Amino acid sequence: MRKEFLVLMLVALFSVSAQADDKHYGSDNHKSHKKESRDHDFGTGEPGMIAGFPELGDRTALGPSTVDISQQGDLNYVNAKQKGSGHVLPISQLGNQNKVKATQMGKGQAARIQQEGDENLVNLYQDGYANRVGVNQLGQGNSAKVEQIGLYNSAVVNQSGSGLVVGVKQHGDYNQAYVTQEN
């Protein structure tokens, strides 16, 4: 069995202390990551904790943006873009043909994405300040789209089964969404 990984593109434009950790097992796994960061400062405000995602916790003290990608299986794909500062984005994919497209803009965004199974999809967009997302998908052919624009929004999506679809759109401030689907 041939094991390899292909890194399509790693671009760090205007990056200061940006970090990326990648682990790939299997074949034809793809990762594209772009970071742009010019200013790092300290925000003030509420922590915006998400239950079950302690590492996303209090992001009011902004530092470098980080991406941690772990993929095991074949033909998995990640396209991550971060612009701003203090973003956190751990992604774990176990299985085959799973896809993540994530964009984090503004400051202090945090998202954790975990997919286990085959052909699952996450499309994430965050802009503003201190928004939080947790997505867990287990099964086959599940799809989650989350869009957050504003301040201190939080969303948790848990899907277990096959062919499940969820869309969460949060525009404004202090919105909360918790979605669990099983079949």
Backbone as CSV, one residue per row, in Angstrom:
resi,resn,N_x,N_y,N_z,CA_x,CA_y,CA_z,C_x,C_y,C_z
1,MET,0.847,-1.171,0.000,0.000,0.000,0.000,0.896,1.239,0.000
2,ARG,0.688,2.098,-0.945,1.483,3.312,-1.063,0.889,4.403,-0.202
3,LYS,1.691,4.980,0.661,1.230,6.056,1.537,1.938,7.336,1.140
4,GLU,1.160,8.345,0.889,1.740,9.635,0.540,0.745,10.723,0.867
5,PHE,1.223,11.895,0.903,0.311,13.026,1.016,0.781,14.102,0.071
6,LEU,-0.139,14.835,-0.403,0.144,15.893,-1.347,-0.290,17.209,-0.730
7,VAL,0.625,18.086,-0.590,0.302,19.411,-0.094,0.183,20.311,-1.312
8,LEU,-1.036,20.753,-1.607,-1.269,21.586,-2.777,-0.622,22.951,-2.655
9,MET,-0.861,23.587,-1.516,-0.362,24.942,-1.403,-0.286,25.321,0.062
10,LEU,0.819,25.886,0.453,0.934,26.469,1.785,1.476,27.869,1.575
11,VAL,0.631,28.844,1.766,1.007,30.220,1.520,0.842,30.995,2.810
12,ALA,1.840,31.725,3.177,1.738,32.579,4.356,2.097,33.998,3.931
13,LEU,1.099,34.782,3.615,1.305,36.156,3.209,1.126,37.060,4.404
14,PHE,2.033,37.968,4.616,1.989,38.917,5.714,1.846,38.199,7.051
15,SER,2.407,37.036,7.189,2.172,36.241,8.383,3.189,36.560,9.467
16,VAL,2.686,36.639,10.687,3.530,36.859,11.849,3.196,35.775,12.860
17,SER,4.143,34.942,13.190,3.972,33.864,14.170,2.788,32.965,13.844
18,ALA,2.525,32.735,12.586,1.441,31.839,12.195,1.939,30.407,12.298
19,GLN,1.047,29.475,12.689,1.437,28.094,12.871,0.488,27.189,12.112
20,ALA,1.028,26.092,11.572,0.200,25.076,10.932,0.822,23.722,11.217
21,ASP,0.028,22.783,11.695,0.469,21.422,11.925,-0.372,20.512,11.050
22,ASP,0.285,19.629,10.312,-0.418,18.740,9.413,0.023,17.308,9.637
23,LYS,-0.958,16.383,9.680,-0.681,14.966,9.751,-1.581,14.301,8.715
24,HIS,-0.984,13.541,7.812,-1.751,12.886,6.770,-1.339,11.414,6.698
25,TYR,-2.319,10.520,6.659,-2.076,9.106,6.490,-3.029,8.616,5.425
26,GLY,-2.566,7.758,4.541,-3.393,7.288,3.440,-2.860,7.841,2.146
27,SER,-3.688,7.863,1.115,-3.199,8.335,-0.174,-4.085,9.437,-0.733
28,ASP,-3.455,10.303,-1.503,-4.126,11.402,-2.209,-4.938,12.310,-1.298
29,ASN,-4.452,12.570,-0.093,-5.078,13.552,0.776,-4.558,14.928,0.383
30,HIS,-5.436,15.921,0.355,-5.069,17.255,-0.103,-5.333,18.285,0.982
31,LYS,-4.427,19.260,1.046,-4.581,20.346,1.998,-4.134,21.627,1.326
32,SER,-4.952,22.643,1.437,-4.585,23.969,0.968,-4.823,24.925,2.116
33,HIS,-3.835,25.734,2.422,-3.978,26.619,3.568,-3.378,27.970,3.242
34,LYS,-4.090,29.030,3.578,-3.597,30.376,3.331,-3.853,31.207,4.574
35,LYS,-2.817,31.913,5.022,-2.954,32.789,6.187,-2.504,34.185,5.808
36,GLU,-3.252,35.154,6.237,-2.845,36.545,6.107,-3.062,37.192,7.459
37,SER,-2.017,37.800,7.992,-2.144,38.404,9.305,-1.207,39.587,9.390
38,ARG,-1.719,40.722,9.784,-0.891,41.912,9.914,-0.851,42.429,11.331
39,ASP,-1.921,42.292,12.063,-1.960,42.891,13.387,-2.369,41.858,14.424
40,HIS,-1.710,41.905,15.525,-2.046,41.045,16.654,-2.257,41.953,17.851
41,ASP,-3.455,41.975,18.387,-3.701,42.792,19.561,-4.526,41.991,20.551
42,PHE,-4.903,42.608,21.619,-5.681,41.934,22.641,-7.069,42.525,22.666
43,GLY,-8.064,41.660,22.489,-9.442,42.116,22.537,-9.953,42.085,23.965
44,THR,-11.101,42.656,24.148,-11.759,42.565,25.444,-13.179,42.103,25.183
45,GLY,-13.751,41.442,26.136,-15.120,40.991,25.952,-15.350,39.656,26.608
46,GLU,-16.429,39.012,26.215,-16.836,37.764,26.834,-16.119,36.588,26.192
47,PRO,-15.895,35.543,26.953,-15.130,34.428,26.443,-15.790,33.667,25.300
48,GLY,-17.082,33.447,25.302,-17.733,32.704,24.228,-17.336,31.236,24.220
49,MET,-17.552,30.532,25.317,-17.170,29.128,25.430,-18.174,28.240,24.695
50,ILE,-17.688,27.112,24.174,-18.557,26.101,23.586,-18.387,24.828,24.394
51,ALA,-19.481,24.298,24.912,-19.428,23.060,25.684,-18.871,21.944,24.805
52,GLY,-17.952,21.174,25.347,-17.366,20.068,24.607,-16.182,20.470,23.746
53,PHE,-15.860,21.741,23.710,-14.745,22.219,22.911,-13.882,23.156,23.746
54,PRO,-13.274,22.646,24.827,-12.550,23.529,25.744,-11.389,24.254,25.087
55,GLU,-10.749,23.639,24.090,-9.608,24.299,23.484,-10.003,25.532,22.675
56,LEU,-11.292,25.694,22.413,-11.767,26.888,21.721,-12.106,27.993,22.697
57,GLY,-12.128,27.674,23.970,-12.513,28.531,25.090,-12.329,30.020,24.949
58,ASP,-11.693,30.617,25.907,-11.550,32.062,25.999,-10.514,32.553,25.004
59,ARG,-10.957,33.211,23.971,-10.050,33.720,22.935,-9.959,35.236,23.009
60,THR,-10.160,35.809,24.179,-10.110,37.260,24.280,-8.679,37.774,24.238
61,ALA,-7.701,36.963,24.582,-6.306,37.355,24.448,-5.801,36.799,23.123
62,LEU,-5.816,37.617,22.100,-5.497,37.152,20.761,-4.003,37.010,20.551
63,GLY,-3.634,35.943,19.903,-2.247,35.694,19.538,-2.196,35.242,18.100
64,PRO,-1.256,34.391,17.772,-1.145,33.930,16.391,-2.310,33.018,16.009
65,SER,-2.643,33.017,14.747,-3.656,32.100,14.235,-3.023,30.729,14.052
66,THR,-3.818,29.669,14.314,-3.298,28.317,14.165,-4.268,27.440,13.401
67,VAL,-3.707,26.497,12.653,-4.460,25.460,11.959,-3.781,24.147,12.288
68,ASP,-4.555,23.150,12.686,-4.024,21.821,12.974,-4.868,20.829,12.191
69,ILE,-4.273,20.201,11.179,-5.011,19.299,10.299,-4.480,17.885,10.476
70,SER,-5.394,16.951,10.752,-5.053,15.543,10.848,-5.996,14.779,9.925
71,GLN,-5.426,14.031,8.983,-6.244,13.265,8.041,-5.732,11.829,7.986
72,GLN,-6.662,10.891,8.048,-6.317,9.491,7.899,-7.340,8.856,6.981
73,GLY,-6.874,8.250,5.902,-7.751,7.671,4.901,-7.276,8.112,3.536
74,ASP,-8.166,8.035,2.552,-7.802,8.367,1.179,-8.684,9.486,0.631
75,LEU,-8.076,10.319,-0.175,-8.776,11.366,-0.936,-9.508,12.373,-0.054
76,ASN,-8.998,12.664,1.119,-9.563,13.719,1.965,-9.021,15.063,1.504
77,TYR,-9.776,16.138,1.754,-9.426,17.458,1.232,-9.739,18.539,2.259
78,VAL,-8.807,19.466,2.436,-9.022,20.630,3.296,-8.550,21.871,2.570
79,ASN,-9.375,22.906,2.571,-8.994,24.223,2.067,-9.310,25.197,3.191
80,ALA,-8.262,25.729,3.843,-8.438,26.624,4.986,-7.816,27.980,4.677
81,LYS,-8.564,29.043,4.960,-8.063,30.404,4.770,-8.307,31.184,6.057
82,GLN,-7.270,31.849,6.545,-7.380,32.690,7.738,-6.832,34.067,7.412
83,LYS,-7.608,35.094,7.726,-7.154,36.470,7.556,-7.528,37.226,8.819
84,GLY,-6.548,37.831,9.468,-6.766,38.496,10.741,-5.864,37.875,11.779
85,SER,-6.283,37.858,13.035,-5.428,37.307,14.080,-6.231,36.531,15.113
86,GLY,-5.529,35.640,15.800,-6.113,34.913,16.911,-7.079,33.809,16.547
87,HIS,-7.041,33.316,15.323,-7.957,32.253,14.908,-7.411,30.883,15.313
88,VAL,-8.327,29.950,15.603,-7.978,28.577,15.941,-8.823,27.661,15.072
89,LEU,-8.180,26.676,14.426,-8.910,25.787,13.533,-8.306,24.381,13.530
90,PRO,-8.683,23.530,14.509,-8.280,22.129,14.434,-9.275,21.337,13.579
91,ILE,-8.741,20.535,12.652,-9.563,19.723,11.751,-9.058,18.290,11.810
92,SER,-9.981,17.342,12.002,-9.631,15.933,12.016,-10.571,15.188,11.071
93,GLN,-9.985,14.432,10.140,-10.791,13.640,9.209,-10.271,12.205,9.202
94,LEU,-11.170,11.281,9.459,-10.850,9.860,9.458,-11.831,9.186,8.515
95,GLY,-11.331,8.632,7.439,-12.189,8.007,6.445,-11.721,8.410,5.065
96,ASN,-12.629,8.364,4.116,-12.272,8.620,2.725,-13.165,9.696,2.111
97,GLN,-12.569,10.489,1.270,-13.270,11.508,0.475,-14.055,12.507,1.327
98,ASN,-13.544,12.841,2.493,-14.150,13.894,3.308,-13.572,15.234,2.870
99,LYS,-14.386,16.301,2.968,-13.951,17.622,2.503,-14.299,18.699,3.520
100,VAL,-13.371,19.652,3.677,-13.599,20.825,4.516,-13.151,22.056,3.752
101,LYS,-14.029,23.051,3.712,-13.662,24.373,3.207,-13.963,25.341,4.341
102,ALA,-12.921,26.020,4.849,-13.097,26.902,6.005,-12.430,28.245,5.749
103,THR,-13.156,29.319,6.061,-12.624,30.673,5.963,-12.878,31.378,7.286
104,GLN,-11.825,31.941,7.861,-11.930,32.701,9.101,-11.367,34.100,8.856
105,MET,-12.206,35.108,9.065,-11.833,36.510,8.869,-12.059,37.246,10.186
106,GLY,-11.483,38.438,10.319,-11.692,39.220,11.529,-10.693,38.837,12.590
107,LYS,-11.177,38.667,13.825,-10.283,38.355,14.940,-10.911,37.338,15.888
108,GLY,-10.081,36.447,16.364,-10.479,35.540,17.432,-11.522,34.507,17.081
109,GLN,-11.633,34.094,15.820,-12.590,33.044,15.444,-12.043,31.697,15.908
110,ALA,-12.928,30.784,16.275,-12.505,29.442,16.671,-13.500,28.433,16.119
111,ALA,-12.972,27.378,15.522,-13.818,26.306,15.006,-13.078,24.988,15.179
112,ARG,-13.834,23.945,15.473,-13.281,22.598,15.559,-14.146,21.706,14.689
113,ILE,-13.519,21.009,13.770,-14.241,20.155,12.828,-13.703,18.742,12.947
114,GLN,-14.620,17.784,13.180,-14.257,16.378,13.250,-15.196,15.601,12.333
115,GLN,-14.609,14.827,11.419,-15.406,13.994,10.530,-14.851,12.584,10.555
116,GLU,-15.753,11.625,10.707,-15.375,10.225,10.680,-16.366,9.495,9.794
117,GLY,-15.857,8.843,8.777,-16.700,8.161,7.805,-16.240,8.548,6.415
118,ASP,-17.155,8.495,5.471,-16.803,8.766,4.084,-17.720,9.831,3.477
119,GLU,-17.136,10.630,2.597,-17.868,11.603,1.777,-18.653,12.630,2.594
120,ASN,-18.127,13.025,3.730,-18.743,14.083,4.525,-18.190,15.432,4.084
121,LEU,-18.970,16.491,4.264,-18.591,17.822,3.795,-18.902,18.868,4.862
122,VAL,-17.955,19.779,5.103,-18.184,20.943,5.958,-17.763,22.182,5.182
123,ASN,-18.655,23.171,5.151,-18.359,24.468,4.556,-18.572,25.498,5.656
124,LEU,-17.504,26.192,6.054,-17.537,27.111,7.190,-17.056,28.486,6.771
125,TYR,-17.792,29.526,7.209,-17.359,30.910,7.002,-17.603,31.688,8.291
126,GLN,-16.550,32.305,8.819,-16.656,33.119,10.028,-16.035,34.491,9.756
127,ASP,-16.752,35.541,10.148,-16.224,36.902,10.029,-16.757,37.709,11.199
128,GLY,-15.925,38.555,11.759,-16.328,39.358,12.907,-15.357,39.150,14.037
129,TYR,-15.892,38.883,15.237,-15.046,38.733,16.414,-15.569,37.631,17.330
130,ALA,-14.689,36.729,17.712,-14.934,35.720,18.739,-16.149,34.834,18.477
131,ASN,-16.357,34.441,17.228,-17.395,33.466,16.909,-16.840,32.067,17.149
132,ARG,-17.723,31.104,17.486,-17.327,29.747,17.829,-18.178,28.736,17.078
133,VAL,-17.524,27.684,16.551,-18.244,26.608,15.865,-17.614,25.276,16.240
134,GLY,-18.452,24.291,16.499,-18.019,22.912,16.656,-18.855,22.041,15.743
135,VAL,-18.219,21.265,14.871,-18.934,20.358,13.959,-18.378,18.956,14.140
136,ASN,-19.262,18.005,14.450,-18.932,16.581,14.527,-19.832,15.842,13.552
137,GLN,-19.227,15.136,12.610,-20.019,14.333,11.671,-19.486,12.912,11.680
138,LEU,-20.396,11.962,11.860,-20.063,10.552,11.891,-20.995,9.842,10.927
139,GLY,-20.434,9.150,9.951,-21.263,8.428,8.994,-20.822,8.698,7.582
140,GLN,-21.807,8.714,6.685,-21.486,8.844,5.266,-22.395,9.869,4.592
141,GLY,-21.790,10.719,3.772,-22.547,11.655,2.949,-23.259,12.747,3.723
142,ASN,-22.755,13.114,4.887,-23.362,14.190,5.668,-22.790,15.530,5.220
143,SER,-23.579,16.592,5.380,-23.153,17.920,4.948,-23.568,18.969,5.973
144,ALA,-22.624,19.847,6.314,-22.909,20.934,7.245,-22.352,22.231,6.668
145,LYS,-23.197,23.257,6.632,-22.764,24.583,6.208,-23.067,25.544,7.346
146,VAL,-22.029,26.255,7.816,-22.194,27.201,8.908,-21.606,28.540,8.487
147,GLU,-22.405,29.587,8.627,-21.962,30.942,8.321,-22.222,31.823,9.527
148,GLN,-21.178,32.484,10.008,-21.299,33.394,11.149,-20.694,34.753,10.771
149,ILE,-21.495,35.792,10.906,-21.022,37.148,10.671,-21.506,37.988,11.845
150,GLY,-20.572,38.479,12.638,-20.945,39.267,13.807,-20.013,38.988,14.960
151,LEU,-20.555,39.143,16.186,-19.761,39.002,17.394,-20.333,37.930,18.310
152,TYR,-19.478,37.116,18.888,-19.823,36.160,19.936,-20.966,35.211,19.562
153,ASN,-21.044,34.800,18.325,-22.015,33.780,17.933,-21.426,32.406,18.236
154,SER,-22.287,31.433,18.539,-21.804,30.071,18.757,-22.758,29.075,18.118
155,ALA,-22.180,28.032,17.532,-22.967,26.984,16.887,-22.287,25.646,17.120
156,VAL,-23.101,24.641,17.452,-22.627,23.271,17.595,-23.503,22.401,16.707
157,VAL,-22.858,21.611,15.857,-23.564,20.711,14.950,-23.043,19.302,15.185
158,ASN,-23.944,18.362,15.516,-23.611,16.947,15.670,-24.507,16.158,14.726
159,GLN,-23.888,15.416,13.803,-24.661,14.583,12.876,-24.088,13.176,12.898
160,SER,-24.977,12.197,13.018,-24.576,10.805,13.041,-25.552,10.017,12.178
161,GLY,-25.040,9.448,11.098,-25.889,8.701,10.180,-25.406,8.898,8.762
162,SER,-26.355,8.903,7.829,-25.965,9.101,6.433,-26.951,10.043,5.742
163,GLY,-26.403,10.864,4.864,-27.207,11.779,4.063,-27.844,12.928,4.838
164,LEU,-27.332,13.241,6.010,-27.895,14.327,6.816,-27.349,15.669,6.334
165,VAL,-28.208,16.674,6.329,-27.832,18.011,5.842,-28.291,19.053,6.853
166,VAL,-27.402,19.993,7.195,-27.772,21.083,8.083,-27.136,22.374,7.575
167,GLY,-27.885,23.472,7.714,-27.368,24.795,7.408,-27.644,25.723,8.578
168,VAL,-26.609,26.409,9.050,-26.756,27.360,10.145,-26.225,28.697,9.654
169,LYS,-27.074,29.727,9.745,-26.663,31.073,9.352,-26.910,31.994,10.533
170,GLN,-25.834,32.600,11.037,-25.937,33.519,12.160,-25.361,34.871,11.746
171,HIS,-26.229,35.847,11.616,-25.809,37.213,11.324,-26.246,38.060,12.512
172,GLY,-25.336,38.853,13.045,-25.640,39.635,14.230,-24.748,39.200,15.366
173,ASP,-25.181,39.463,16.586,-24.339,39.218,17.754,-25.034,38.300,18.762
174,TYR,-24.255,37.483,19.454,-24.702,36.640,20.569,-25.764,35.614,20.177
175,ASN,-25.759,35.144,18.948,-26.671,34.087,18.545,-26.108,32.730,18.958
176,GLN,-27.005,31.772,19.257,-26.599,30.436,19.612,-27.429,29.428,18.843
177,ALA,-26.778,28.366,18.372,-27.474,27.298,17.669,-26.872,25.969,18.077
178,TYR,-27.732,24.999,18.383,-27.300,23.652,18.725,-28.157,22.690,17.896
179,VAL,-27.506,21.928,17.020,-28.223,21.020,16.126,-27.675,19.617,16.303
180,THR,-28.577,18.643,16.534,-28.207,17.241,16.590,-29.141,16.481,15.670
181,GLN,-28.555,15.701,14.743,-29.355,14.887,13.828,-28.787,13.477,13.804
182,GLU,-29.690,12.498,13.807,-29.293,11.098,13.736,-30.295,10.351,12.866
183,ASN,-29.806,9.328,12.200,-30.720,8.412,11.501,-30.117,7.035,11.435
